[in-house]
Amino acid sequence: MSSTASLSAEYLAITEGCGLLDRSDRGKLALSGAEAKSFLQGQVTNDVEALAAGQGCYAAFLTPKGKMLGDLRVLDAGDDLLLDTERTALQALFNMIRLFSVGYDAQLHKRTLERGLLSLIGPTADAVLGESAPRRVEHSHQPVELATVKARAIRTDVGIDLLCDAADTEALAEALAELGAASVSEPAAEILRIEHGRPRYGVDLDETVIPQEAGLNERAVSFTKGCYVGQETVARLYYRGKPNRHLRGLRSDDPMTAGEELHVAGRLVGRLTSAVTSPRLGHIGLALVRREAPPGSGLAVGDGQPAEVVELPFAAG
């Protein structure tokens, strides 16, 4: 099967069935101790202290000026807070916790190599897990056991993640395949991510980005919790300002390449950060674009390739 045909088959699996992707390379940490929540509450953008066991949230951790050092998923597992992040942000997250947790009853534990992470992606993910599927609220999670393998099932926006001991990852993947999950590649999952308009740290986001610019306020920021690092900038922009740029979708009649500059009337307005060819939507991409190029307008990609700026997510409607 050609690479294009293979990718199309994988895309079909994650849009009409259930794909299985090994994401064990994500950075994974755990925090334990009586003050783990109160410590993390002052370091990240979302309301960690509001979580109950079995709940979770998405958050960012920032510089004092409100720029993103990384993003993470926080899961309240009762005795521990389980954290996972893009591998590119792991060291910054580790350093932040080690530096600022001094004086708190909060112990940091490395889990990247000790834990495996498998993603079920697609509308039939619940059917694969059956009664083991967690509640249909993003970041809800619960312990499960499949084919004698103990894991934690975590609800995502596109399916269910399974966190297990690293030594059990292969056995768990085999059990999931027997239940109907089809192995897929990262490029196929990236198509779905871009269709859904979800930016990825280290790809679409970096240390120059404020959460509101990336459209993350609703998902990642609490405006009712107490103080946290970078709050002043985030709150001021939310209540009084307008971002100079926004995360947008781009659509073109021809393939685009990540990294290409974006221009309007010869003026640089952004850079393409993600670009794929979707079997359903054609040539699409993500970019942080200055507000001079609002949705519905046109711009030039690279040497002049025309593209349209669109609202996210692409998959809406």
C-alpha positions as CSV (number, residue, x, y, z in Angstrom):
1,M,0.0,0.0,0.0
2,S,1.4,3.4,-0.9
3,S,2.1,5.9,1.9
4,T,-0.7,8.1,0.7
5,A,-3.2,5.2,0.6
6,S,-1.9,4.1,4.0
7,L,-2.4,7.5,5.5
8,S,-5.9,7.7,4.0
9,A,-6.8,4.3,5.6
10,E,-5.5,5.5,9.0
11,Y,-7.5,8.7,8.7
12,L,-10.6,6.6,8.0
13,A,-9.9,4.6,11.1
14,I,-9.7,7.7,13.4
15,T,-12.7,9.4,11.8
16,E,-15.0,6.5,11.5
17,G,-13.6,3.8,13.8
18,C,-10.9,3.7,16.4
19,G,-7.2,4.2,15.8
20,L,-4.4,3.2,18.3
21,L,-1.3,5.4,18.7
22,D,1.6,5.0,21.1
23,R,2.4,8.3,22.7
24,S,4.6,7.0,25.5
25,D,7.3,9.6,24.6
26,R,5.2,12.3,26.2
27,G,6.8,13.8,29.4
28,K,5.2,12.4,32.5
29,L,5.6,13.4,36.2
30,A,3.7,12.9,39.4
31,L,3.3,15.2,42.4
32,S,2.5,13.8,45.9
33,G,2.2,15.4,49.3
34,A,-0.4,17.3,51.3
35,E,0.5,20.6,49.6
36,A,0.9,19.4,46.0
37,K,-2.4,21.0,44.9
38,S,-1.8,24.4,46.6
39,F,1.7,24.5,45.2
40,L,0.6,23.8,41.6
41,Q,-2.3,26.2,42.0
42,G,0.1,29.1,42.2
43,Q,2.1,27.9,39.2
44,V,-0.3,27.1,36.4
45,T,-3.2,28.9,34.7
46,N,-6.1,26.6,35.6
47,D,-7.9,25.8,38.8
48,V,-6.1,22.7,40.2
49,E,-7.6,23.0,43.6
50,A,-11.1,22.7,42.2
51,L,-10.4,19.2,41.0
52,A,-11.8,16.1,42.7
53,A,-10.4,12.6,42.4
54,G,-11.2,11.3,38.9
55,Q,-11.2,14.8,37.4
56,G,-8.5,16.7,35.4
57,C,-7.8,19.9,33.5
58,Y,-5.6,21.4,30.9
59,A,-3.3,24.3,31.9
60,A,-0.3,26.3,30.9
61,F,2.7,27.4,32.9
62,L,4.1,30.8,32.2
63,T,6.9,33.3,32.6
64,P,6.2,36.3,34.9
65,K,5.3,38.2,31.7
66,G,2.6,35.7,30.7
67,K,4.4,33.9,28.0
68,M,4.0,30.1,27.7
69,L,6.8,27.9,28.9
70,G,4.7,24.9,28.2
71,D,1.3,23.3,28.6
72,L,0.2,20.2,30.6
73,R,-2.6,17.9,31.5
74,V,-3.3,17.6,35.3
75,L,-5.1,14.6,36.7
76,D,-6.3,14.2,40.3
77,A,-5.6,10.5,41.1
78,G,-6.4,10.9,44.8
79,D,-3.0,10.3,46.4
80,D,-1.1,11.9,43.4
81,L,-1.4,14.6,40.8
82,L,-0.5,13.0,37.5
83,L,1.1,15.5,34.9
84,D,1.9,15.0,31.3
85,T,3.2,17.4,28.8
86,E,4.9,17.6,25.4
87,R,8.4,16.2,25.6
88,T,9.8,19.5,24.5
89,A,8.3,21.2,27.6
90,L,9.2,18.5,30.1
91,Q,12.5,20.0,31.3
92,A,10.9,23.4,31.8
93,L,8.1,21.8,33.8
94,F,10.5,19.8,35.8
95,N,12.7,22.8,36.6
96,M,9.7,24.9,37.5
97,I,8.5,22.4,40.0
98,R,11.9,21.7,41.5
99,L,12.7,25.4,41.9
100,F,9.4,26.7,43.3
101,S,8.2,23.8,45.4
102,V,10.9,24.3,48.1
103,G,9.1,24.8,51.4
104,Y,6.0,22.9,50.3
105,D,5.0,19.4,51.3
106,A,5.1,18.4,47.6
107,Q,7.3,15.6,46.2
108,L,8.1,15.3,42.5
109,H,8.4,11.9,40.9
110,K,9.7,11.2,37.4
111,R,7.4,9.0,35.3
112,T,8.4,9.5,31.6
113,L,10.2,6.2,31.3
114,E,8.2,4.3,33.9
115,R,4.8,4.8,32.3
116,G,3.4,4.0,28.8
117,L,0.7,6.1,27.2
118,L,-1.6,4.7,24.4
119,S,-4.2,6.8,22.6
120,L,-7.5,5.5,21.3
121,I,-8.6,8.0,18.7
122,G,-12.0,7.9,17.0
123,P,-15.8,7.6,17.5
124,T,-15.7,4.0,18.5
125,A,-13.1,4.3,21.3
126,D,-15.9,3.8,23.8
127,A,-17.0,0.6,22.1
128,V,-13.5,-0.8,22.3
129,L,-13.3,-0.2,26.0
130,G,-16.9,-1.0,26.8
131,E,-17.7,-0.6,30.5
132,S,-14.2,0.6,31.2
133,A,-14.7,3.8,29.3
134,P,-14.5,7.0,31.4
135,R,-17.2,9.6,31.6
136,R,-17.7,11.7,28.5
137,V,-16.1,14.8,30.1
138,E,-12.7,15.7,28.9
139,H,-9.9,14.7,31.4
140,S,-12.2,12.4,33.4
141,H,-10.3,9.3,34.3
142,Q,-10.5,6.1,36.2
143,P,-8.5,2.9,36.9
144,V,-9.3,0.0,34.5
145,E,-8.0,-3.5,33.8
146,L,-7.8,-5.0,30.4
147,A,-6.5,-8.5,29.7
148,T,-4.9,-8.5,33.2
149,V,-3.2,-5.2,32.5
150,K,-3.9,-2.4,35.0
151,A,-4.2,1.1,33.5
152,R,-5.8,4.5,33.8
153,A,-8.4,5.4,31.2
154,I,-8.5,9.2,30.5
155,R,-11.1,11.0,28.4
156,T,-9.7,13.2,25.6
157,D,-11.3,15.4,23.0
158,V,-11.0,12.7,20.3
159,G,-11.2,9.5,22.3
160,I,-9.5,7.9,25.3
161,D,-5.9,7.7,26.6
162,L,-4.6,4.7,28.6
163,L,-1.7,5.2,31.0
164,C,0.0,2.1,32.2
165,D,3.3,0.7,33.5
166,A,5.9,0.9,30.7
167,A,6.5,-2.8,30.9
168,D,2.8,-3.5,30.1
169,T,2.5,-1.2,27.1
170,E,3.0,-3.9,24.4
171,A,0.5,-6.2,26.1
172,L,-2.0,-3.5,26.5
173,A,-1.6,-2.5,22.8
174,E,-2.2,-6.1,21.8
175,A,-5.3,-6.3,23.9
176,L,-6.7,-3.1,22.4
177,A,-6.0,-4.4,18.9
178,E,-7.9,-7.6,19.6
179,L,-10.8,-5.4,20.7
180,G,-10.9,-3.6,17.4
181,A,-8.4,-0.7,17.6
182,A,-6.3,-0.2,14.4
183,S,-2.7,0.9,14.6
184,V,-2.3,4.5,13.2
185,S,0.7,6.8,12.8
186,E,1.4,10.3,14.2
187,P,0.8,12.0,10.8
188,A,-2.8,10.7,10.7
189,A,-3.4,11.9,14.3
190,E,-1.9,15.3,13.3
191,I,-4.5,15.7,10.5
192,L,-7.3,15.3,13.1
193,R,-5.6,17.7,15.5
194,I,-5.3,20.4,12.9
195,E,-8.9,19.9,11.7
196,H,-10.0,20.4,15.3
197,G,-7.9,23.6,15.6
198,R,-5.9,22.4,18.6
199,P,-2.4,24.0,18.8
200,R,0.5,21.9,20.0
201,Y,3.3,23.3,22.1
202,G,6.7,23.0,20.4
203,V,4.9,23.1,17.0
204,D,2.3,25.9,17.0
205,L,3.1,27.4,20.4
206,D,6.4,28.5,22.0
207,E,7.7,30.9,24.7
208,T,6.6,34.0,22.6
209,V,2.9,33.1,22.9
210,I,0.3,34.3,25.5
211,P,-2.5,31.9,26.0
212,Q,-5.2,34.2,24.7
213,E,-3.4,34.6,21.4
214,A,-3.7,30.9,20.9
215,G,-7.4,30.8,21.9
216,L,-6.6,28.8,25.1
217,N,-8.5,31.0,27.6
218,E,-11.6,28.8,27.7
219,R,-9.7,25.6,27.9
220,A,-6.7,26.5,30.1
221,V,-7.3,29.6,32.1
222,S,-9.3,30.3,35.2
223,F,-10.2,34.0,35.9
224,T,-11.7,33.2,39.3
225,K,-8.9,31.4,41.1
226,G,-6.1,33.0,43.1
227,C,-2.8,34.4,41.8
228,Y,-0.4,32.4,39.7
229,V,2.8,33.2,37.8
230,G,2.0,35.4,34.8
231,Q,-1.5,36.2,35.9
232,E,-1.2,39.9,35.6
233,T,-0.5,39.9,31.9
234,V,-3.1,37.3,31.1
235,A,-5.8,39.1,33.1
236,R,-5.0,42.5,31.7
237,L,-5.1,41.3,28.1
238,Y,-8.4,39.5,28.8
239,Y,-10.2,42.4,30.5
240,R,-8.7,45.4,28.7
241,G,-6.8,44.5,25.6
242,K,-7.0,42.9,22.2
243,P,-4.3,40.4,21.1
244,N,-2.3,41.6,18.2
245,R,-2.5,38.1,16.7
246,H,-4.8,35.0,16.9
247,L,-4.5,31.3,16.1
248,R,-6.2,30.9,12.7
249,G,-6.8,28.2,10.2
250,L,-5.5,28.5,6.6
251,R,-7.0,26.8,3.6
252,S,-5.4,26.6,0.2
253,D,-5.9,24.9,-3.2
254,D,-2.4,23.6,-3.1
255,P,-0.1,21.9,-0.5
256,M,1.5,24.2,2.1
257,T,4.7,23.8,4.1
258,A,5.1,24.5,7.8
259,G,7.6,27.3,8.4
260,E,6.5,29.4,5.4
261,E,6.0,33.1,6.0
262,L,2.6,34.7,5.6
263,H,2.1,38.1,3.9
264,V,-0.7,40.6,3.3
265,A,0.1,43.3,0.8
266,G,3.8,42.6,1.2
267,R,3.7,42.8,5.0
268,L,4.7,39.9,7.2
269,V,1.7,38.8,9.3
270,G,2.7,35.4,10.6
271,R,4.3,32.1,9.9
272,L,2.7,28.8,9.0
273,T,3.2,26.4,12.0
274,S,1.4,23.3,11.0
275,A,0.3,22.1,7.5
276,V,-1.3,18.9,6.3
277,T,-3.5,17.5,3.5
278,S,-6.7,16.3,4.9
279,P,-8.6,13.6,2.9
280,R,-11.8,15.4,3.8
281,L,-10.9,19.1,3.9
282,G,-7.9,19.4,1.5
283,H,-4.8,21.5,2.2
284,I,-5.1,23.2,5.6
285,G,-2.8,24.6,8.3
286,L,-2.5,26.5,11.5
287,A,-0.8,29.8,12.2
288,L,-0.7,32.7,14.6
289,V,-1.8,35.5,12.3
290,R,-1.8,39.2,13.0
291,R,-5.3,40.8,13.3
292,E,-4.8,42.6,10.0
293,A,-5.7,39.3,8.4
294,P,-9.1,38.3,9.9
295,P,-11.2,35.3,9.0
296,G,-12.5,35.5,5.5
297,S,-9.5,37.4,4.2
298,G,-6.8,36.2,1.9
299,L,-3.0,36.2,2.3
300,A,0.1,34.9,0.5
301,V,2.0,31.8,1.7
302,G,5.7,31.6,1.0
303,D,6.4,33.0,-2.5
304,G,2.9,34.0,-3.1
305,Q,0.6,31.0,-2.9
306,P,-2.9,32.2,-2.1
307,A,-4.7,31.0,1.0
308,E,-7.8,31.9,2.9
309,V,-7.8,32.7,6.7
310,V,-10.6,30.8,8.4
311,E,-12.0,30.4,11.9
312,L,-11.2,27.3,13.9
313,P,-12.0,24.5,14.1
314,F,-12.1,23.4,10.5
315,A,-14.3,20.4,11.5
316,A,-17.1,22.6,12.7
317,G,-20.3,22.1,10.7
